[in-house]
């Protein structure tokens, strides 16, 4: 053993003490931020919404963001350090199977809806009557979720909503996202081990379902799942800071009638929200025909959209692999698109955009920007500061969502999230020059311009 290295037992004890200090200081930071805002943090058992529950509101408090991220990382690392390794691994192996399945059961049965405005809760027998699921079995499913702090068991076999389960209301797009991940993603994940052993490659989803994800959602019998997926993408955009798009990029500096083309924009919720704050813009939403038609209907039915702005939105069908988007737009916006595809397919999308840009156009790619879990020598290209020791440099469990999503991309599409270096290299091969990385909540907004 190196004489300069601590003995394992001493190092471990030093580490947990440092972790405890990080937790204590971060808790104080959280308290200070809420106090400064003149707000209180609702208890977990409450169904009240907190002042910083949304990604957009949280981003206004960068010190709070850092404190929460540090708490996520330090609490998990502390538990993993002091716990019995076999217990930790047993818990990990079960959490990835049991909890998503229980969440799927709860969302499909609309348990949170049944418990809405019932602070005293409902007995499992009543929930059984409402859901059609056996009372004893349903109680056991809900009890596991309660043990993981989703729902509350107020009395034996009597369950109520809490702050977490309120996100499972059928009117909340988070519920759709949870259902999609627990259902379709969950089934595909069971095929990942076998798919990785295939010499020809391919996605685990293809192995499990026999077709590609977007082909699957176009099947007539999968219409309900397709609707759930598209609704879930609204929640996915929200948690990744889509609401911050208007705050981060200098939209006000664009000329009147500047055109923002939302390539693969789904229902257009991201850029239409942008238009509400910058009505001098024009928006073109482009996606597959069936998605575009649904997006039109949603916009027409929207109660919070100023009808006077309707003429500033166009919905135009596009297959971005074989067609170029509308020519000569000022901004081409790709939100969580390129992570769906291997690099060769991404190049086709970017090449088709490159054909129609003008010299002043900008390409904005909104995606997670990955960091390594290992220390890096010199400039690693990471867009965030390295976490304080003894946390992992990438904040470990405090920033685990992009890494989980990276595996989702592998499972669903044989695709990936990317590092900043990988984004820059990919842009260059299609004739785009990297300009700047804008911080956008948990993701980054990468700005490119056409190379001269």
Secondary structure, DSSP 4 states (H G I P E B T S, - for coil): --TTSPPHHHHHHHHHHHHHHHHHHHHHHHHHHHHHTT-----TT--PPPTT-SHHHHTT-HHHHHHHHHHHHHHHHHHHHHS-HHHHHHHHHHHHHHHHHHHHHHHHTTHHHHTTT-TT-EEHHHHHHHH-S-HHHHHHHHHHHHHTTSSEEEETTEEE--TTGGGGSTTSHHHHHHHHIIIIIHHHHTTHHHHHT-TT---HHHHHHSS-HHHHHTSGGGHHHHHHHHHHHHHHHHHTTGGGHHHHS-GGGSPTT-EEEEET-TT-HHHHHHHHH-TTSEEEEEE-HHHHHHHHHHHHH-SSS-GGGGGGEEEEE--TTTS--STT-SEEEEES-GGGS-HHHHHHHHHHHHTT--TT-EEEEEE-EE--SS--SS----SSPPPPTTS-TT-GGGG-HHHHHHHHHHHHHS---EEHHHHHHHHHHTTEEEEEEEEETTEEEEEEEE--
